[in-house]
Amino acid sequence: MKEHYTTTVTVSGKGESKSRAFADALNQVQHAVLRSTQKILLRIEPQDVRVISAHEAVKKEAFLFFFLAREKRSYRVELEITVNVTVIDTDKVTFTAA
């Protein structure tokens, strides 16, 4: 009934800081695992994280082209995460009629 398996998912995230970009990517791990299975998830445990790509974009902004100039940064990461997944296989559970 309870099964364990290891899988690798690729997720990406973006944000205004490096930590927000990583947090956005890590929040998508559960959704990526759910899309790959129809079973009930009990636990998702990350084993390894590998950075596929990490990009920083800098955009210069100014009011009326001269005043209050600033640089706006955005970050984008793509991660490959190996996870151990524990699931319950509902197909193996026998239900009785009441």
Short mmCIF file of the C-alpha atoms (twelve columns), coordinates in Angstrom:
data_MODEL
# 
_entry.id   MODEL 
# 
loop_
_atom_site.group_PDB 
_atom_site.id 
_atom_site.type_symbol 
_atom_site.label_atom_id 
_atom_site.label_alt_id 
_atom_site.label_comp_id 
_atom_site.label_asym_id 
_atom_site.label_seq_id 
_atom_site.Cartn_x 
_atom_site.Cartn_y 
_atom_site.Cartn_z 
_atom_site.pdbx_PDB_model_num 
ATOM 1  C CA . MET A 1  0.000   0.000  0.000   1 
ATOM 2  C CA . LYS A 2  2.748   2.462  0.945   1 
ATOM 3  C CA . GLU A 3  5.418   2.832  -1.729  1 
ATOM 4  C CA . HIS A 4  8.725   4.666  -2.024  1 
ATOM 5  C CA . TYR A 5  10.371  5.779  -5.240  1 
ATOM 6  C CA . THR A 6  12.959  8.286  -6.438  1 
ATOM 7  C CA . THR A 7  12.336  10.713 -9.257  1 
ATOM 8  C CA . THR A 8  13.916  13.789 -10.780 1 
ATOM 9  C CA . VAL A 9  11.920  16.927 -11.582 1 
ATOM 10 C CA . THR A 10 12.951  20.102 -13.362 1 
ATOM 11 C CA . VAL A 11 11.494  23.363 -12.040 1 
ATOM 12 C CA . SER A 12 12.131  27.033 -12.677 1 
ATOM 13 C CA . GLY A 13 11.512  30.186 -10.701 1 
ATOM 14 C CA . LYS A 14 11.971  33.911 -10.907 1 
ATOM 15 C CA . GLY A 15 12.020  36.754 -8.436  1 
ATOM 16 C CA . GLU A 16 13.371  40.131 -7.446  1 
ATOM 17 C CA . SER A 17 16.102  38.543 -5.332  1 
ATOM 18 C CA . LYS A 18 18.134  35.354 -5.510  1 
ATOM 19 C CA . SER A 19 16.334  33.815 -2.551  1 
ATOM 20 C CA . ARG A 20 12.897  34.581 -4.025  1 
ATOM 21 C CA . ALA A 21 13.879  32.949 -7.316  1 
ATOM 22 C CA . PHE A 22 14.993  29.779 -5.489  1 
ATOM 23 C CA . ALA A 23 11.902  29.801 -3.266  1 
ATOM 24 C CA . ASP A 24 9.648   30.146 -6.312  1 
ATOM 25 C CA . ALA A 25 11.353  27.181 -7.967  1 
ATOM 26 C CA . LEU A 26 11.208  25.019 -4.823  1 
ATOM 27 C CA . ASN A 27 7.499   25.764 -4.389  1 
ATOM 28 C CA . GLN A 28 6.860   24.133 -7.758  1 
ATOM 29 C CA . VAL A 29 8.387   20.757 -6.783  1 
ATOM 30 C CA . GLN A 30 5.154   19.435 -5.256  1 
ATOM 31 C CA . HIS A 31 3.125   20.395 -8.341  1 
ATOM 32 C CA . ALA A 32 5.657   18.728 -10.643 1 
ATOM 33 C CA . VAL A 33 5.517   15.478 -8.643  1 
ATOM 34 C CA . LEU A 34 1.707   15.583 -8.509  1 
ATOM 35 C CA . ARG A 35 1.517   15.901 -12.304 1 
ATOM 36 C CA . SER A 36 3.573   12.731 -12.724 1 
ATOM 37 C CA . THR A 37 1.437   10.452 -10.527 1 
ATOM 38 C CA . GLN A 38 -2.206  9.801  -9.656  1 
ATOM 39 C CA . LYS A 39 -1.367  8.401  -6.215  1 
ATOM 40 C CA . ILE A 40 -1.776  10.118 -2.840  1 
ATOM 41 C CA . LEU A 41 1.447   11.846 -1.730  1 
ATOM 42 C CA . LEU A 42 2.618   11.375 1.833   1 
ATOM 43 C CA . ARG A 43 6.126   12.806 1.713   1 
ATOM 44 C CA . ILE A 44 8.427   14.538 -0.753  1 
ATOM 45 C CA . GLU A 45 12.015  14.592 0.462   1 
ATOM 46 C CA . PRO A 46 14.659  16.388 -1.633  1 
ATOM 47 C CA . GLN A 47 17.911  14.460 -1.996  1 
ATOM 48 C CA . ASP A 48 19.925  16.515 -4.466  1 
ATOM 49 C CA . VAL A 49 19.615  19.939 -6.105  1 
ATOM 50 C CA . ARG A 50 21.488  20.836 -9.270  1 
ATOM 51 C CA . VAL A 51 21.406  24.292 -10.837 1 
ATOM 52 C CA . ILE A 52 20.861  23.984 -14.585 1 
ATOM 53 C CA . SER A 53 20.866  27.715 -15.270 1 
ATOM 54 C CA . ALA A 54 20.899  30.941 -13.291 1 
ATOM 55 C CA . HIS A 55 20.374  34.319 -14.943 1 
ATOM 56 C CA . GLU A 56 20.425  37.877 -13.673 1 
ATOM 57 C CA . ALA A 57 18.744  40.631 -15.681 1 
ATOM 58 C CA . VAL A 58 19.524  44.293 -15.012 1 
ATOM 59 C CA . LYS A 59 17.200  46.979 -16.312 1 
ATOM 60 C CA . LYS A 60 18.017  50.661 -15.926 1 
ATOM 61 C CA . GLU A 61 15.104  52.936 -15.124 1 
ATOM 62 C CA . ALA A 62 14.955  56.706 -14.843 1 
ATOM 63 C CA . PHE A 63 12.264  59.325 -14.437 1 
ATOM 64 C CA . LEU A 64 12.188  61.542 -17.554 1 
ATOM 65 C CA . PHE A 65 15.343  59.737 -18.762 1 
ATOM 66 C CA . PHE A 66 17.609  61.543 -16.257 1 
ATOM 67 C CA . PHE A 67 16.115  61.846 -12.776 1 
ATOM 68 C CA . LEU A 68 16.083  59.211 -10.048 1 
ATOM 69 C CA . ALA A 69 18.061  56.670 -12.050 1 
ATOM 70 C CA . ARG A 70 18.164  53.164 -10.622 1 
ATOM 71 C CA . GLU A 71 18.867  49.610 -11.638 1 
ATOM 72 C CA . LYS A 72 16.126  47.032 -11.336 1 
ATOM 73 C CA . ARG A 73 17.390  43.447 -11.030 1 
ATOM 74 C CA . SER A 74 15.510  40.235 -11.603 1 
ATOM 75 C CA . TYR A 75 16.734  36.678 -11.192 1 
ATOM 76 C CA . ARG A 76 15.723  33.450 -12.915 1 
ATOM 77 C CA . VAL A 77 16.852  29.918 -12.008 1 
ATOM 78 C CA . GLU A 78 16.198  26.466 -13.403 1 
ATOM 79 C CA . LEU A 79 16.803  23.554 -11.037 1 
ATOM 80 C CA . GLU A 80 16.943  19.786 -11.385 1 
ATOM 81 C CA . ILE A 81 15.855  18.254 -8.093  1 
ATOM 82 C CA . THR A 82 16.089  14.570 -7.159  1 
ATOM 83 C CA . VAL A 83 13.406  13.665 -4.619  1 
ATOM 84 C CA . ASN A 84 12.388  10.586 -2.660  1 
ATOM 85 C CA . VAL A 85 8.612   10.253 -2.775  1 
ATOM 86 C CA . THR A 86 6.401   8.261  -0.420  1 
ATOM 87 C CA . VAL A 87 2.909   7.566  -1.754  1 
ATOM 88 C CA . ILE A 88 -0.181  5.543  -0.948  1 
ATOM 89 C CA . ASP A 89 -1.426  3.452  -3.864  1 
ATOM 90 C CA . THR A 90 -5.209  3.656  -3.626  1 
ATOM 91 C CA . ASP A 91 -5.567  0.901  -6.234  1 
ATOM 92 C CA . LYS A 92 -4.225  -1.619 -3.717  1 
ATOM 93 C CA . VAL A 93 -6.750  -0.639 -1.026  1 
ATOM 94 C CA . THR A 94 -9.865  -2.805 -0.929  1 
ATOM 95 C CA . PHE A 95 -13.065 -0.979 -0.170  1 
ATOM 96 C CA . THR A 96 -16.109 -2.772 1.190   1 
ATOM 97 C CA . ALA A 97 -19.710 -1.775 0.612   1 
ATOM 98 C CA . ALA A 98 -21.586 -0.753 3.715   1 
# 
